[in-house]
Amino acid sequence: MTRDTALILGASKGLGAEIAAACRSREWRTIEVASSLDDAAAEGRLTLRCNLKGEHSTRTLLQRLPGAMAIDHFFWVAGTWWEGEFAEMTLKELLALIDVNFRNAMLVAHAVWQQHMRASSTRATYTVIGSTSGVRPRKNQEVYAATKHAQVGFARSLGESNPNPNVHVSLFILGGMRTHLFDAKPPANLAEFMDPAKVAAHIVRAVAEQQDPYLEQEVSRDTPLGQSLR
């Protein structure tokens, strides 16, 4: 039996690592991409180093992907976070948020979409992991929120214009999870945040079972679904 292959962009920590683990539990082969992973190949698992802060690193990844495997499932998880007064943000910090969360990640997203369009008769899934910061304002998170709003707009527009019924697009708008992003400054209510392993299992299951050409789901931590994923 042919095994599906999943590409996880941002697979080294938090939700991305858990999505990769959930894919492997389904016996899918994985291509796991992150800045902190070493290039390595094992049975059913390929890890590739790519720092989305740099366009050169991203373009190097794109040159390597065609020689890897056909991609059946794509998960755009990569992201970084910054909170504080907008005026105090350095140019380096501002550009890193834009490049990691959207600009260079979009280069990978575009390349995968092109592959999906070429393999027109093959079922594929294309998943964008967004944030509730992409649908609501966030105090002291202006640039982060802007990148997440851009992600939401991209996924919704792609779902609307997708010409291939065999490619299923999905957008998950997620609330707070207990990930490394809060290691330096954990909020007082961190215990109420969702467990990334449970969220990942929910996402991969939903994608694997998806029948509609476009699926959008908001999973806030204070909803019944979010509470079940704590």
C-alpha positions as CSV (number, residue, x, y, z in Angstrom):
1,M,0.0,0.0,0.0
2,T,1.3,3.5,-0.9
3,R,1.8,5.7,2.1
4,D,0.7,9.3,2.2
5,T,3.4,12.0,2.7
6,A,2.9,15.1,4.8
7,L,5.0,18.2,4.8
8,I,5.0,20.1,8.1
9,L,6.4,23.6,7.9
10,G,7.5,24.5,11.4
11,A,7.8,21.0,12.8
12,S,10.4,21.2,15.6
13,K,8.4,22.5,18.6
14,G,5.0,22.9,20.0
15,L,2.0,22.3,17.7
16,G,4.2,21.6,14.6
17,A,6.1,18.8,16.4
18,E,2.8,17.3,17.6
19,I,1.2,17.4,14.1
20,A,4.3,15.6,12.8
21,A,3.9,13.0,15.5
22,A,0.2,12.6,14.7
23,C,1.0,12.1,11.0
24,R,3.5,9.5,11.8
25,S,1.0,7.7,14.1
26,R,-1.1,7.3,10.9
27,E,1.9,5.8,9.2
28,W,2.2,8.8,6.9
29,R,5.7,9.6,5.8
30,T,6.7,13.1,7.0
31,I,8.9,15.9,5.7
32,E,9.6,18.0,8.7
33,V,11.0,21.5,8.2
34,A,12.3,23.9,10.9
35,S,15.2,26.1,11.6
36,S,16.3,23.9,14.6
37,L,16.2,20.6,12.8
38,D,19.2,18.9,11.3
39,D,19.1,17.4,7.8
40,A,18.4,13.7,8.3
41,A,16.6,10.8,6.7
42,A,15.1,7.8,8.4
43,E,12.5,5.3,7.4
44,G,9.4,7.3,6.7
45,R,10.8,10.5,8.1
46,L,12.9,13.3,6.4
47,T,13.9,16.4,8.4
48,L,15.2,19.5,6.6
49,R,16.7,22.6,8.1
50,C,15.3,25.9,6.9
51,N,15.4,29.3,8.6
52,L,12.4,31.3,7.4
53,K,14.0,34.5,8.6
54,G,16.2,34.3,5.5
55,E,15.0,34.2,1.9
56,H,18.2,32.3,0.8
57,S,17.5,29.5,3.3
58,T,13.9,29.3,2.1
59,R,14.9,29.2,-1.6
60,T,17.4,26.5,-0.8
61,L,14.6,24.4,0.7
62,L,12.5,24.9,-2.4
63,Q,15.3,23.6,-4.6
64,R,15.4,20.4,-2.5
65,L,11.7,19.7,-2.2
66,P,11.0,18.4,-5.7
67,G,13.5,15.7,-5.2
68,A,12.0,14.6,-1.9
69,M,8.5,13.1,-2.3
70,A,5.1,13.9,-3.7
71,I,3.2,15.8,-1.0
72,D,-0.2,14.6,-0.1
73,H,-0.8,16.8,3.0
74,F,0.6,20.2,3.7
75,F,0.5,21.9,7.2
76,W,1.6,25.5,7.4
77,V,2.4,25.8,11.1
78,A,5.6,27.9,11.3
79,G,5.4,31.1,13.3
80,T,7.0,33.3,15.8
81,W,5.6,35.7,18.3
82,W,6.4,39.1,19.8
83,E,4.5,41.2,22.3
84,G,5.2,44.8,23.5
85,E,4.9,48.4,22.6
86,F,5.0,48.8,18.8
87,A,7.3,51.8,19.1
88,E,9.8,49.7,21.0
89,M,10.0,46.9,18.4
90,T,13.3,46.8,16.6
91,L,13.4,46.6,12.8
92,K,15.1,43.2,13.1
93,E,12.2,41.9,15.3
94,L,9.6,43.4,13.0
95,L,11.1,41.8,9.8
96,A,11.5,38.5,11.5
97,L,7.8,38.3,12.3
98,I,6.8,39.2,8.8
99,D,9.3,36.8,7.2
100,V,8.7,33.8,9.4
101,N,4.9,34.2,9.8
102,F,4.1,35.1,6.2
103,R,6.6,36.3,3.6
104,N,9.0,33.4,3.3
105,A,6.5,30.8,4.5
106,M,4.4,31.9,1.6
107,L,7.2,30.9,-0.8
108,V,6.9,27.3,0.5
109,A,3.1,27.5,0.5
110,H,3.1,28.6,-3.1
111,A,5.5,25.8,-4.2
112,V,3.3,23.2,-2.6
113,W,0.2,24.5,-4.2
114,Q,1.8,24.4,-7.6
115,Q,2.6,20.7,-7.0
116,H,-1.0,20.1,-5.9
117,M,-2.3,21.7,-9.1
118,R,0.0,19.6,-11.3
119,A,-1.1,16.4,-9.6
120,S,-4.7,17.2,-10.5
121,S,-6.2,13.8,-10.1
122,T,-4.6,13.0,-6.7
123,R,-6.4,13.8,-3.5
124,A,-4.4,16.2,-1.3
125,T,-5.0,18.4,1.7
126,Y,-3.7,21.9,2.3
127,T,-3.9,23.1,5.9
128,V,-3.2,26.6,7.2
129,I,-2.8,26.9,11.0
130,G,-4.0,30.4,12.0
131,S,-4.7,32.1,15.2
132,T,-7.5,33.9,16.9
133,S,-5.2,36.9,16.6
134,G,-6.0,36.7,12.9
135,V,-9.7,37.5,13.4
136,R,-9.6,39.8,16.4
137,P,-7.4,42.8,17.5
138,R,-4.6,42.0,20.0
139,K,-3.2,44.7,22.3
140,N,0.6,45.1,21.9
141,Q,0.7,42.4,19.2
142,E,0.2,44.6,16.1
143,V,2.6,43.0,13.7
144,Y,1.9,39.5,14.9
145,A,-1.8,40.1,14.4
146,A,-1.2,41.6,11.0
147,T,0.6,38.5,9.8
148,K,-2.1,36.3,11.2
149,H,-4.8,38.4,9.5
150,A,-2.9,37.9,6.3
151,Q,-2.9,34.1,6.8
152,V,-6.6,34.0,7.3
153,G,-7.3,36.1,4.2
154,F,-5.0,33.9,2.2
155,A,-6.6,30.7,3.3
156,R,-10.2,31.9,2.8
157,S,-9.4,33.3,-0.6
158,L,-7.6,30.1,-1.7
159,G,-10.6,28.1,-0.5
160,E,-12.9,30.3,-2.6
161,S,-10.8,30.2,-5.8
162,N,-9.5,26.6,-5.6
163,P,-10.1,25.1,-9.1
164,N,-9.2,21.5,-8.1
165,P,-11.9,19.5,-6.3
166,N,-9.3,16.9,-5.3
167,V,-7.4,19.4,-3.2
168,H,-9.1,20.1,0.2
169,V,-8.2,23.4,1.8
170,S,-8.6,23.9,5.5
171,L,-8.0,26.8,8.0
172,F,-7.8,26.3,11.7
173,I,-8.1,29.4,13.8
174,L,-6.6,28.5,17.1
175,G,-6.6,30.0,20.6
176,G,-3.9,29.8,23.2
177,M,-1.9,26.6,23.7
178,R,0.7,25.6,26.2
179,T,3.7,25.9,23.9
180,H,7.3,27.2,24.0
181,L,6.1,30.6,22.9
182,F,5.1,31.3,26.5
183,D,8.2,29.9,28.2
184,A,9.8,33.4,28.8
185,K,6.6,35.1,29.9
186,P,3.9,32.6,30.9
187,P,0.4,34.1,31.5
188,A,-1.2,33.6,34.8
189,N,-4.0,31.4,33.2
190,L,-1.6,29.2,31.3
191,A,-3.3,26.1,32.8
192,E,-6.5,27.0,30.9
193,F,-4.7,26.9,27.6
194,M,-5.0,23.9,25.2
195,D,-2.7,20.9,25.0
196,P,-0.9,21.1,21.6
197,A,-0.8,17.2,21.4
198,K,-4.6,17.1,21.7
199,V,-5.1,20.0,19.2
200,A,-2.7,18.3,16.7
201,A,-4.6,15.0,16.9
202,H,-7.9,16.9,16.3
203,I,-6.5,18.7,13.3
204,V,-4.9,15.7,11.6
205,R,-8.1,13.6,12.2
206,A,-10.3,16.4,10.7
207,V,-8.0,16.8,7.7
208,A,-7.9,13.1,7.1
209,E,-11.7,12.8,7.2
210,Q,-12.4,16.1,5.3
211,Q,-15.0,15.8,2.6
212,D,-15.8,19.4,1.7
213,P,-13.4,21.3,-0.5
214,Y,-13.0,24.0,2.2
215,L,-13.1,23.6,6.0
216,E,-12.7,26.4,8.4
217,Q,-12.8,25.8,12.1
218,E,-12.2,28.2,15.1
219,V,-10.9,26.4,18.2
220,S,-10.8,28.9,21.0
221,R,-9.8,27.7,24.4
222,D,-13.0,28.9,26.1
223,T,-15.3,27.0,23.8
224,P,-16.6,23.4,24.6
225,L,-14.2,22.0,21.9
226,G,-11.3,24.0,23.2
227,Q,-12.0,22.9,26.8
228,S,-12.0,19.3,25.7
229,L,-8.5,19.8,24.2
230,R,-6.9,21.2,27.4
